Amino acid sequence: MTDSAAPTALPFLPFALPEIGDEEIAEVIDTLKSGWVTTGPKARRFEQDFAAFLGGEPGIEAIAVNSATAGLHLALEALGIGPGDEVITTTHTFTATAEVVRYLGADVRLVDIDPATLNIDPAAIEAAVTPRTKAIIPVHYAGLAVDMDAVLAIARRHNLKVVEDAAHALPTTHGGRLVGTLGSDITVFSFYANKTITTGEGGMAVTRDPALAARMKVMRLHGINRDAFDRFTAKVPSWYYEIVAPGFKYNLTDIAAAMGLHQLKRLQDFQAKRARFAALYDELLADLPLVLPPKPVGGDLHSWHLYVLRLTDDAPVGRDALIEALYAAGIGCSVHYIPLHQHPYWRERYDLQASDFPHSQRAYERMLSVPLYTRMTEDDVRRVAAALRRALQG
């Protein structure tokens, strides 16, 4: 067997895989046997455990939902965003961040990223504020915290609401504090299959504002003014309820929450393993024509949801060719993200040009995400690094 043929003889290494243990499986089985499979006691327990994980600060409420997209939608609806309003967010994100604004009839104002961190550029936010601007959605890209001090200062100056898209950011910290405990109005996390913890599909919205929490709870289940769990477990007849708003169907099931209860317990270990693999990648790739991912400052935690590489100008191959080489070596990879300004809907609705977002565009043309997940081994990391080295050194 030749060296060039060796990688294809190995099993395919996927881009991402969840780590589901016996505890999660047992909890799901217990849920199925209990007869309570939709939103019930385990969803409530998951909310309580999540709030406790964030430090159990007085007033923090966690609202479990069936996706981070649902959480973002509920957050903006609770804040009163609607037609005529503008919401500022980054072009360098998944479409869910922006599409929820359009659900409510408001407009999106996309801005560029900081080329060093790949996070939303606070200076670009400030420049984009207009009299119509009502909110900012910063995205903690790949698990590195946005400069939230700067974002919150802008919000205070212009009387704007802040909803953090923390889909990548569990358990990221900023200034020593967990994302979810900062000064924003609402923070939304994702538990999608490839996230740092998973419930298959799911998310959590977190707020200190009791009025916002109450509104999101009502709107996540059809606008019903009583919690379904309370209605069906009451000791006295409790069939009566009222619809107080045209709500949505965004509740998290107990089957999903059962997984989350144990995933949350393992989160710190998951983060430590991801960080160890990221550090090994850094060591193995340091001499290649690559820009390695930015690091957190001041001892903060990076969740390491993604490990995103960028080719330097002197790299001997382009991004697409590098991805093809990795796939030929039996290694999955992806691109995070095709910026919103590249997609027909956003481009045509707001007449966007790539030149409007030079930093995002440049990053997109050179970036790829390589496997980084807890079911990997150090040998898997070395295999990916070796394949990158072969492709970049001929």
C-alpha positions in Angstrom: 0.0 0.0 0.0 1.4 3.4 -0.9 1.4 6.4 1.3 -1.0 8.2 -1.0 -3.5 5.3 -0.8 -3.3 4.9 3.0 -5.9 7.5 4.0 -8.6 6.0 1.8 -8.1 2.6 3.5 -9.2 4.1 6.8 -12.9 4.5 7.8 -14.5 7.8 6.8 -14.1 10.4 9.5 -17.3 12.5 9.6 -17.3 16.2 10.2 -19.4 15.8 13.4 -20.9 13.1 15.6 -22.9 13.5 18.8 -21.7 11.7 21.9 -24.7 9.9 23.5 -24.0 7.8 26.6 -25.8 5.1 28.5 -27.2 7.7 30.9 -29.0 9.6 28.1 -30.3 6.4 26.7 -31.6 5.2 30.0 -33.3 8.6 30.7 -35.0 8.5 27.3 -36.3 5.0 28.0 -37.5 6.1 31.4 -39.4 8.9 29.7 -41.0 6.6 27.1 -42.1 4.3 29.9 -43.5 7.1 32.0 -46.1 8.0 29.4 -45.1 11.7 29.5 -43.3 12.2 26.2 -44.1 15.8 25.4 -43.3 18.9 27.4 -43.5 17.9 31.1 -41.5 17.3 34.2 -38.2 16.5 32.5 -38.4 19.7 30.3 -39.0 21.7 33.5 -36.1 19.9 35.2 -33.8 20.7 32.3 -34.7 24.3 32.4 -34.0 24.4 36.2 -30.7 22.6 35.7 -29.7 24.9 32.9 -30.4 28.0 34.9 -28.3 26.4 37.8 -25.5 25.7 35.4 -25.4 29.4 34.5 -24.8 30.1 38.2 -28.3 30.2 39.5 -28.2 33.9 39.7 -31.4 35.4 41.1 -34.0 36.1 38.4 -32.4 34.0 35.6 -35.0 32.0 33.8 -34.4 29.3 31.1 -37.1 28.6 28.6 -36.7 25.3 26.7 -37.7 25.4 23.0 -37.5 23.0 20.1 -34.7 24.9 18.3 -32.5 27.9 18.7 -34.4 29.4 15.7 -37.6 29.2 17.7 -35.8 30.8 20.7 -34.6 33.7 18.6 -38.1 34.2 17.1 -39.7 34.1 20.5 -37.0 36.5 21.8 -37.6 39.2 19.2 -41.4 38.8 19.4 -41.3 39.3 23.2 -39.2 42.4 22.7 -41.9 43.8 20.3 -39.9 43.8 17.1 -42.2 44.2 14.1 -42.9 46.0 10.8 -40.9 49.1 10.3 -38.2 48.0 12.7 -34.6 47.1 11.8 -32.4 44.6 13.5 -28.6 44.6 13.1 -26.7 41.3 12.8 -23.7 39.8 11.0 -23.6 38.6 7.5 -21.3 35.8 8.6 -23.9 33.5 10.2 -26.5 30.9 9.4 -29.7 32.2 7.9 -31.7 31.4 11.0 -30.1 34.4 12.8 -31.6 36.8 10.3 -34.7 35.0 9.1 -36.5 35.3 12.4 -36.4 39.1 11.9 -38.3 38.7 8.7 -40.9 36.3 10.4 -42.0 39.4 12.3 -42.1 41.7 9.3 -39.0 43.7 10.4 -35.9 44.3 8.3 -32.4 43.0 8.7 -29.3 45.2 8.6 -26.3 43.1 7.9 -22.8 44.2 8.8 -19.3 42.9 8.4 -17.0 41.0 10.8 -13.8 41.7 12.6 -11.2 40.0 10.4 -9.2 38.7 13.4 -12.0 37.2 15.5 -14.6 36.6 12.7 -17.2 37.9 15.1 -19.5 40.9 14.4 -17.5 44.2 14.3 -18.8 46.6 16.9 -17.7 49.6 14.8 -19.8 48.3 11.9 -22.8 48.0 14.3 -22.4 51.6 15.4 -22.2 52.8 11.8 -25.3 50.8 10.8 -27.6 52.3 13.5 -30.6 54.3 12.1 -33.8 55.7 13.6 -35.5 52.4 12.7 -32.9 50.2 14.6 -34.5 48.4 17.5 -32.2 45.5 18.3 -28.8 43.9 17.8 -28.2 40.1 17.4 -24.5 39.4 18.0 -23.4 35.9 17.1 -20.6 34.2 19.1 -19.0 32.6 16.0 -17.5 29.1 16.4 -17.7 29.5 20.2 -15.5 32.6 20.7 -17.2 35.4 22.6 -18.1 38.6 20.8 -16.8 41.8 22.4 -20.0 42.1 24.4 -18.7 45.1 26.4 -18.6 47.1 23.2 -21.9 45.8 21.9 -23.7 46.5 25.1 -22.2 50.0 25.2 -23.6 50.7 21.7 -27.0 49.3 22.8 -27.1 51.6 25.8 -26.1 54.7 23.8 -28.9 54.1 21.2 -31.5 52.5 23.5 -31.4 49.1 21.6 -32.3 45.6 22.7 -29.7 42.8 22.5 -30.4 39.2 21.8 -27.3 37.0 21.8 -27.2 34.2 19.3 -25.2 31.8 21.4 -25.9 28.7 19.3 -22.1 28.1 19.3 -21.3 29.4 22.7 -22.0 26.9 25.4 -19.9 27.1 27.7 -18.2 30.2 26.4 -17.2 33.0 28.8 -16.6 36.7 28.3 -14.8 38.6 31.0 -14.9 35.5 33.2 -18.7 35.2 33.0 -20.6 32.6 31.1 -22.5 33.7 28.0 -26.1 33.7 29.2 -25.2 35.8 32.2 -24.1 39.0 30.5 -26.1 42.2 30.2 -28.2 41.3 27.1 -32.0 41.1 27.2 -32.1 37.5 26.0 -29.6 34.8 25.1 -30.4 31.8 22.9 -28.5 28.5 22.9 -28.8 25.6 20.4 -28.8 21.8 21.1 -28.8 20.7 17.5 -27.1 17.4 16.7 -23.6 18.9 16.1 -23.6 21.4 18.9 -21.5 21.2 22.2 -24.4 19.4 23.8 -27.4 18.0 22.0 -31.0 17.0 22.5 -31.3 16.1 18.8 -33.2 19.2 18.1 -33.7 21.9 20.7 -32.7 25.1 22.3 -32.9 27.3 25.3 -33.7 31.0 25.7 -32.4 32.7 28.9 -33.4 36.0 30.4 -33.5 37.9 33.7 -36.6 39.9 32.7 -39.7 38.2 34.1 -42.0 39.9 31.6 -40.0 38.6 28.7 -39.8 35.1 30.2 -43.6 35.1 30.7 -44.3 36.2 27.1 -41.9 33.6 25.7 -43.5 30.8 27.7 -47.0 31.8 26.5 -45.9 32.2 22.9 -44.0 28.9 22.7 -47.2 27.0 23.0 -50.0 28.5 20.9 -50.5 31.6 23.1 -52.1 29.5 25.9 -52.1 31.4 29.2 -51.5 28.2 31.3 -48.5 25.8 31.1 -49.6 22.5 29.7 -47.7 20.6 32.4 -49.5 22.5 35.1 -52.9 21.9 33.4 -52.4 18.1 33.1 -50.9 17.5 36.5 -53.2 19.6 38.7 -55.0 17.8 41.5 -58.3 19.6 40.7 -60.0 19.9 37.3 -58.0 22.3 35.3 -59.2 21.9 31.7 -59.9 25.6 31.2 -57.4 27.8 29.5 -57.4 31.0 27.3 -55.6 31.9 24.1 -54.2 35.3 24.8 -52.1 35.7 21.6 -51.6 33.9 18.2 -48.6 31.8 19.5 -46.4 29.2 18.0 -45.6 25.5 18.5 -42.1 25.8 19.9 -42.1 23.6 23.1 -39.3 21.1 23.8 -40.4 17.5 24.4 -39.5 15.5 27.5 -37.9 12.9 25.2 -35.4 15.6 24.1 -35.0 17.1 27.5 -34.2 13.7 28.9 -31.0 13.7 26.7 -30.3 17.3 27.7 -30.3 16.5 31.5 -27.2 14.3 31.1 -25.6 16.1 28.3 -25.5 19.2 30.5 -23.7 17.2 33.3 -21.0 16.3 30.8 -20.6 19.7 29.3 -17.4 20.8 31.1 -15.7 17.5 30.2 -16.9 17.9 26.6 -15.4 21.4 26.5 -12.1 20.3 28.0 -11.8 17.6 25.3 -12.6 19.9 22.5 -10.1 22.4 23.8 -7.4 19.7 24.0 -8.1 18.7 20.4 -8.0 22.4 19.3 -4.6 22.8 21.0 -3.3 19.7 19.3 -4.5 21.0 15.9 -2.7 24.3 16.7 0.5 22.4 17.4 0.3 20.2 14.3 -0.7 22.9 11.8 1.4 25.8 13.1 3.9 25.7 10.2 1.4 25.4 7.3 0.1 28.2 5.2 -3.0 28.5 7.3 -4.6 31.2 9.6 -5.5 29.2 12.8 -8.6 30.1 14.8 -8.4 33.1 17.1 -8.1 32.4 20.8 -10.0 33.9 23.7 -8.4 36.6 25.7 -7.8 37.0 29.5 -8.3 33.3 30.3 -11.8 33.1 29.0 -13.3 29.8 27.8 -13.9 29.1 24.1 -16.5 26.4 23.6 -14.7 25.1 20.5 -17.9 24.3 18.7 -15.9 24.7 15.4 -12.3 24.7 14.4 -12.2 27.0 11.4 -9.1 27.4 9.2 -8.3 30.0 6.6 -5.8 29.6 3.8 -3.1 32.3 3.6 -2.5 34.1 0.3 0.6 32.0 -0.4 -1.2 28.6 0.0 -0.5 26.4 -3.0 -4.1 25.2 -3.3 -7.5 26.9 -3.1 -10.1 26.2 -0.5 -12.3 24.1 -2.7 -9.4 22.0 -3.8 -8.3 21.5 -0.2 -11.8 20.3 0.7 -11.7 17.8 -2.2 -8.4 16.5 -1.0 -9.7 16.0 2.5 -12.7 14.1 1.2 -10.5 12.0 -1.0 -8.6 11.1 2.2 -11.9 10.1 3.9 -12.3 13.2 6.0 -15.5 15.2 6.3 -15.3 19.0 6.5 -17.6 22.0 6.0 -17.6 25.8 5.4 -19.0 28.1 8.1 -20.6 30.0 6.5 -21.6 31.0 3.1 -22.3 34.6 4.2 -25.9 35.8 4.0 -25.0 38.4 1.4 -24.1 35.6 -1.0 -27.6 34.0 -0.8 -30.2 35.1 -3.4 -32.9 36.0 -0.9 -30.8 38.3 1.2 -28.7 39.6 -1.7 -31.8 40.6 -3.8 -34.0 41.9 -1.0 -31.4 44.3 0.3 -29.3 44.8 -2.9 -26.2 43.5 -1.3 -22.7 43.3 -2.9 -19.7 41.2 -1.8 -17.8 44.5 -1.7 -20.1 45.7 1.1 -18.6 43.0 3.4 -14.9 42.7 2.5 -13.8 40.9 5.7 -16.6 38.3 5.6 -16.1 37.7 1.9 -12.4 37.3 2.2 -12.8 34.9 5.1 -15.4 32.9 3.3 -13.3 32.4 0.1 -10.4 30.9 2.2 -12.1 29.1 5.1 -13.0 25.5 6.0 -14.1 23.8 9.2 -12.4 20.5 10.0 -13.7 17.8 12.4 -13.7 18.7 16.1 -16.0 16.7 18.4 -15.7 14.6 21.5 -16.0 11.2 19.9 -12.8 11.8 18.0 -9.4 10.6 19.3 -6.0 12.3 19.2 -5.1 9.9 16.3 -8.1 11.3 14.4 -6.8 14.8 14.9 -3.4 13.7 13.7 -4.9 12.1 10.7 -6.7 15.3 9.7 -3.5 17.3 10.2 -1.5 14.8 8.1 -4.1 15.1 5.3 -3.9 18.9 5.4 -0.1 18.7 5.3 -0.1 16.4 2.3 -2.5 18.7 0.4 -0.6 21.9 1.3 2.9 20.6 0.8 2.3 18.5 -2.3 
